[in-house]
Amino acid sequence: MFKKFLVISVPFILILCGCSKGEISNTLEAVETGVELTESLLSTTDESNTSEDAEEVVVKYVTDGDTISFFRGGSLEVKGRLIGINAPENTSKKELLGDVSTKYLKDLIEGKKITIERDKDSTDKYGRELIHVFYDGQNINQLLVEQGLASVAYVYDDYKYIDLYKESEEIAKNERRGIWSIPNYVDEESNGYDMSVIQ
């Protein structure tokens, strides 16, 4: 069963809490090149309990830490947005740790067969399907949040797994993982990230 965990060292956390821009850059470079995967205490999801409308698809490409493209029916390409979470941007707009969350998701699921579930909101304003993603029994939305690579965001309804995501976010906050290791970086009010805290 798949269980992975992103380790960001205590020295990394301590250095980020009150240091210069140059020091942050040097520290982030060390983290981004030294990400370690190890065992996690995250609970896995029993695939037999997933929704009746769960669907198996193949991931074509990971755009960033919360957006993917996948093939439906072997050839139809569809864009999907992981529902209930928001990772730092890593496309035309670059945000701190966006490259880390993107690489993490790529390493997990790009080119792999995954299971997706849609929720009460079927698409976003860009026409992307809003999905919960599962791989090898693990809820990937939840995993990204608990790793500190995404925050719980854009919650407009009582989504199926939202309580799990919120519980995982509390773990990440308490342990100052990833995005939560940088004071005031996560802007929960705007569902985004404040790059001014490191400028």
N, C-alpha and C positions, 0 to 999 in steps of 0.2 A: 504493500500500500504506500502511496506517495505521501511523504511528509518532509517538508523542507522548511528551513528557518534562516533568515538573514541575520548575521551577527554584525553589529556595529559596536566597536569596542568602547569601553568606558572612557579611555583617554580621548577618543573622538568627541564624546559628549561634553567632557569637561573643557576641552579646547574651544569648542564652538560657543560655549557660554561666556562670552565676553572677550573676544579677540578681534584682531584687525582683519580687514578684508584679505590681505595677503596671507595671513595665517589660516583663514578659512579656506582659501583656494588650495593651499598646500595640503591641508588636512583632508579636504574632499577628494583631492587627487589620490591620496593614499587609500581612502575608503573605496573609491570607485574602481581601483585596480586590485583591491584586496578583499572583495566581497566573498564571504565564505558561506557555503550552504551546509547545514547540519540538521540534526533531528529536531522536530518541533513538537510541542504539546498540543498543537491544534487538533481539535476533533475532526475526524473524517466524516463524510456524508455517506450514508448507506444508499447506494444507487437504486436499490429496490424501492426506496421511499421518495424518489424524486417524482415530480409532477407527471401526470399522464401525457401532457403535451411536450415533455422533454424530447429533445431531438439531437441526434448525432450528426456532427458536421466536421469538416477538416479545415484547420486554420491555414489560410494562405499566407497571411502577413500580419505582424504586430506593428501597428502604427506608433503607439506609445503605451504607457502603463495602464490605460483604461480603454483602448480602442483597437479593434482588430478587423480584419477582413477574413471571411470564410467562404468555403464552397458548400452550397446546398444542392443535393441531388447530383453531386459529382462535377457540375460545371457552372451553375449559377453563382456568381460572386455577390456576396452580401456584406455590407459594413455593419459591425456591431459595436455597441457601447456598453461597457460593464455598468449595470444599473446600481444606483445607490452609493457610488464611490467616485472620487476624483483624484487622479494622480497628477503630479507636476507635468507641465507641458514639455514636449521634446520634439516638436515639429518646427514650424516657422518661428514660433515663440519658444524660447528656451528658459526653463525654470530650474532652480537648484534641485538636484536629485532626479530630474526628469529622465536623464540618460540611464541612471541606475535602475529606476522602475521599469523603463522600456526594455533594457537588457534582461532584467530578471524575468519579465513576462515572455520575452522571445525565447529564452533558454527553456522555459517551462513548456510552452504550447505551440510555438511556431512549427508548422508542418505536421502537427499531431492531430489525431482524432479526439475531439472533445464532445461533451454533452452540454447543450445550452437549454435554458428555460426562460421563457418570456414571462413578464409579470403584468400588472394592471395597466401600466403605460407601455404600449407596444413599440412606439418609435419616438425619437426626439425630433426637435425642429429641423435637424439636418437630414432626416429620413433614415437615420441609423436605427437598427433594431436594438432595443434595450434588453439586456440579457444578464442572467446569472450564468457563470461559466463553471463547469466541473471537469476536472481531469484526474483520472485514476482515483476517483472517489473523493477528491478534495474540492471544496468550494474555493475557487481561485479569487473571487471578489473578496472573500473573507481573509484569505491568505495575504493578499496585498495590503489590506488594512492592518492586519496584525504585525506584518513586517515593518510597518511605518513607511510604506511606499505609496500609500494612498490614504485619503481621509474619507469619512462618511460624508456624503454631500448630495445635493439635488434630490432630497427625499420629499416627494410630493404626494405620497400615499403610503398606506401600510403594506409595504412590500414584504414578500414572503420571508426573506431571511434577514430583514433589517435589524432585528434584535441581536442576531449573531454578529452582524457587522459592528454594531455599537459596542457590544461586549469586547470584541477584538480591538476596537479603537481605544477603549479604556486601558487595555493591557499595553498597547503601544505607547500611549501617553504616559502611563505610570513608569514605564521602563525607558522612556525617552528614546524610542527607536526612530531612526530615519528622520522623517520630516518633523517629528516632535522633539528632536534633539537640538533644534535651532529655535531659540526663543522668539515667539511672536511671528514665526514664518507662516504658520497655517492661519488663514483668515476665515474662521468658521462662519462669520456673518455673510461673507460674499461667496462662500463655497470655493474659495481659491487660495492663492499663495501670495505673500507680500515680499517681493524681491528687494524692497527698499531696506529691509532689516540687515542686509549684508552689503549694501552699497555705501 
